[in-house]
């Protein structure tokens, strides 16, 4: 049981971490909340982490069922999800600077009540935007069919989402320190390393989808 849960965690955590990129997000979070007190920034960081966890869990466990309701097979979802994940990773790998600029533009309007700002734009679309949701849905499509295996998968993926939420909270809370520690060059290097890992995960999901399609085609002969 532990091995299955650990495998799901090791699949989900780096994939979500790569697309969320909380280290680069910490820079921008600090910049757009610089006019607020440390207590306000800490509360915002906590709220963003909580809302991000909810977004990831809903996408992980509800997204694939919604698509299935519209008649989209798990094999098709895996193929499409693998392509989306790989494409997002390719973009991150080659243009991390553009991704940072896009996130900064998304997070710019931060005037208003803390709860409203934490949800929009700091959580959606800045931290867990369409890319994160697409990755989470693709990861959810990797769930096994057996009930026992599904529980283990659920625990591992939920832990991966919770782990990323914890990293978001710590990184955003310590945004100023992270910015001084890594600097822009260090952040982009880390982003590229995780983007390559995300590309490999996307290809693996795509391979699994293609195998499902080939197996279904062979069974229909």
DALIN-V104269 format. One record per pair of residues at least 4 apart in sequence whose ideal C-beta (glycine too) atoms are under 8 Angstrom apart, sorted by the first residue. I is the first residue (numbers start at 1). J is the second residue. Records with the same first field share a line. If there is no record, write none. Layout:
I=J ; J
This chain:
1=5 ; 152
2=6
3=7
4=8 ; 149 ; 152 ; 153 ; 156
5=9 ; 152 ; 153 ; 155 ; 156 ; 159
6=10 ; 156
7=11 ; 156
8=12 ; 152 ; 153 ; 155 ; 156 ; 157 ; 160
9=13 ; 156 ; 157 ; 159 ; 160 ; 163
10=14 ; 156
11=15 ; 139 ; 142 ; 156 ; 157 ; 160 ; 201
12=16 ; 60 ; 139 ; 156 ; 157 ; 160 ; 161
13=17 ; 159 ; 160 ; 163 ; 164
14=18 ; 194 ; 197 ; 198 ; 201
15=19 ; 85 ; 135 ; 139 ; 197 ; 198 ; 201
16=20 ; 56 ; 132 ; 135 ; 136 ; 139 ; 160 ; 161 ; 164
17=21 ; 22 ; 164 ; 167 ; 194
18=89 ; 92 ; 194 ; 195 ; 197 ; 198 ; 201
19=85 ; 88 ; 89 ; 92 ; 131 ; 132 ; 135 ; 198
20=25 ; 52 ; 127 ; 128 ; 132 ; 164 ; 168
21=25 ; 92 ; 99 ; 191 ; 194
22=26 ; 127 ; 164 ; 167 ; 168 ; 171 ; 172
23=27 ; 171 ; 178 ; 182 ; 187 ; 190 ; 191
24=28 ; 96 ; 99 ; 100 ; 103 ; 187 ; 188 ; 191
25=29 ; 103 ; 126 ; 127 ; 168 ; 171 ; 172
26=30 ; 171 ; 172 ; 174 ; 175 ; 178 ; 179
27=31 ; 100 ; 175 ; 178 ; 179 ; 184 ; 187
28=32 ; 100 ; 103 ; 104 ; 107 ; 126
29=33 ; 41 ; 44 ; 45 ; 48 ; 107 ; 122 ; 172 ; 175
30=34 ; 41 ; 172 ; 175 ; 176 ; 178 ; 179
31=104
32=104 ; 107 ; 108 ; 110
33=40 ; 41 ; 44 ; 110 ; 175
36=40 ; 41 ; 44
37=41
38=42
39=43
40=44 ; 114
41=45 ; 172 ; 173 ; 175
42=46 ; 173
43=47 ; 114
44=48 ; 114 ; 117 ; 118 ; 122 ; 172
45=49 ; 168 ; 169 ; 172 ; 173 ; 175
46=50 ; 169 ; 173
47=51 ; 114 ; 115 ; 118 ; 119 ; 123
48=52 ; 118 ; 122 ; 123 ; 127 ; 168 ; 169 ; 172
49=53 ; 165 ; 166 ; 168 ; 169 ; 172
50=54 ; 165
51=55 ; 118 ; 119 ; 123 ; 124 ; 128
52=56 ; 123 ; 127 ; 128 ; 164 ; 165 ; 168
53=57 ; 161 ; 162 ; 164 ; 165
54=58
55=59 ; 123 ; 124 ; 128 ; 132 ; 133 ; 136
56=60 ; 128 ; 132 ; 136 ; 161 ; 164 ; 165
57=61 ; 158 ; 161
58=62 ; 63
59=63 ; 132 ; 133 ; 136 ; 137 ; 140
60=136 ; 137 ; 139 ; 140 ; 157 ; 158 ; 161
61=65 ; 140 ; 154
62=66
63=67 ; 133 ; 136 ; 137 ; 140
64=68 ; 74 ; 77 ; 137 ; 140 ; 141 ; 143
65=69
66=70
67=72 ; 77 ; 137
68=72 ; 73 ; 74
72=76 ; 77
73=77
74=78 ; 141 ; 212
75=79 ; 209 ; 212 ; 213 ; 216
76=80 ; 209 ; 213
77=81 ; 137 ; 138 ; 141 ; 209
78=82 ; 138 ; 141 ; 142 ; 205 ; 206 ; 208 ; 209 ; 212
79=83 ; 206 ; 209 ; 210 ; 213
80=84 ; 138 ; 209
81=85 ; 134 ; 135 ; 137 ; 138 ; 139 ; 141 ; 205 ; 206 ; 209
82=86 ; 138 ; 202 ; 203 ; 204 ; 205 ; 206 ; 207 ; 208 ; 209
83=87 ; 202 ; 206
84=88 ; 134 ; 135 ; 138 ; 202
85=89 ; 134 ; 135 ; 138 ; 198 ; 201 ; 202 ; 205
86=90 ; 199 ; 202 ; 203 ; 206
87=91 ; 202
88=92 ; 131 ; 134 ; 135 ; 198 ; 202
89=93 ; 195 ; 196 ; 198 ; 199 ; 201 ; 202
90=94 ; 195 ; 199
91=95 ; 98 ; 99
92=96 ; 99 ; 191 ; 192 ; 194 ; 195 ; 198
93=192 ; 195 ; 196 ; 199
95=99
96=100 ; 188 ; 191 ; 192 ; 195
97=101 ; 188
98=102
99=103 ; 191
100=104
101=105
102=106
103=107 ; 126
104=108
106=121 ; 125 ; 126 ; 129
107=121 ; 122 ; 126
108=121
109=121
110=117 ; 121 ; 122
111=117
112=116 ; 117
113=117
114=118
115=119
116=120
117=121 ; 122
118=122 ; 123
119=123 ; 124
120=124
121=125 ; 126
122=126 ; 127
123=127 ; 128
124=128 ; 129
125=129 ; 130
127=132 ; 168
128=132 ; 133
129=133
130=134
131=135
132=136
133=137
134=138
135=139 ; 198
136=140 ; 161
137=141
138=142 ; 202 ; 205
139=157 ; 205
140=157
141=205
142=153 ; 205 ; 208
143=150 ; 153 ; 154
144=149 ; 150 ; 153
145=149 ; 150
146=150
147=151
148=152
149=153
150=154
151=155
152=156
153=157
154=158
155=159
156=160
157=161
158=162
159=163
160=164
161=165
162=166
163=167
164=168
165=169
166=170
167=171
168=172
169=173
170=174
171=175 ; 178
174=178
175=179
176=180
177=181
178=182
179=183
181=186
182=186 ; 187 ; 190
183=187
184=188
185=189
186=190
187=191
188=192
189=193
190=194
191=195
192=196
193=197
194=198
195=199
196=200
197=201
198=202
199=203
200=204
201=205
202=206
203=207
204=208
205=209
206=210
207=211
208=212
209=213
210=214
211=215
212=216
213=217
214=218
215=219
216=220
217=221
